[in-house]
């Protein structure tokens, strides 16, 4: 989720002109669609999954 927060911060910063490639714009569009569909996990969920994985190994 931190990645998306960084992208949101960049996009919200209107004092800069942000030049994105068409691939970057497409990836952002796809990520926004996934968020709207609820296809994501929170940082807390990711941390929990990592802890489980780390304890198994």
Secondary structure, DSSP 8 states (H G I E B T S, - for coil): -HHHHHHHHHHH-TTS-----HHHHHHHHHHHHHHHTT----HHHHHHHHHHHHHH-
